[in-house]
Amino acid sequence: MAKRVGKNEEKSTIVLEEDFAYDLFEKYMLGHGWALKIRDVAGEAPGQRIEEVWGKDSFYGAVHYMDEPNLYSRYFWIHGQSIWPVVLELVERFGGPNETDLVDSVHGAQTVDELVVAIIQMAIGWADHYDPKVMQVLEEYAKHESPRVRSAVVHGLLYAKWSQGLPLLKNLADNDEAPIVREFASKVFEIVTRAQDE
């Protein structure tokens, strides 16, 4: 799930399982030379968002622990130079579904609620690099009868910020039957367009 983002710079996202035990993660990190550099808490329960940034003297980069109830997800975002030993270490200890599992969970969802969560988690897991097969899944579910599912597709594209998602966002902004989806897609289209210039 890693890709180069600059000279010797890589990034990777690891989506965590629902039963992820934060206390074991914290104990592991502190016991292996990592230090908590930043802890940011925003909002109030049940939608409280937590971001922690962990660093280590021997690692040029950081491990971000993200707990985002509004995205139905907890995940690690790792960036820096030569991240693979760190990524593999964290996957071995705490890793959740791999990229294929995330796509399969979308197709295996039985309810709208499960589908919304699966789409958003798939987008988070694949955000580090564009994949045309994942884009096809998003395009398929952008036609779903539920506006919640179509909004989840928009949310996924907001997270991934893929330029390849712009035509789909534009189409939803212009043509979706639900005003709430049209408005959300329009805002996300602007955000993703600006992100391409950064």
Protein Blocks (a to p, Z undefined) as FASTA:
>chain_A
ZZcfbehiacddddddfklcfklmmmmmmmnopacfbdcdedjdfkbccddddddfklgc
dddddddfknopacdddedehkllmmmmmmmmmpccdfklmmmmmmmpcbfklmmmmmmm
mmmmmmmpccfklmmmmmmmmmpfblklmmmmmmmmmmnopaklmmmmmmmmmmpmblkl
mmmmmmmmmmmmmmmmZZ
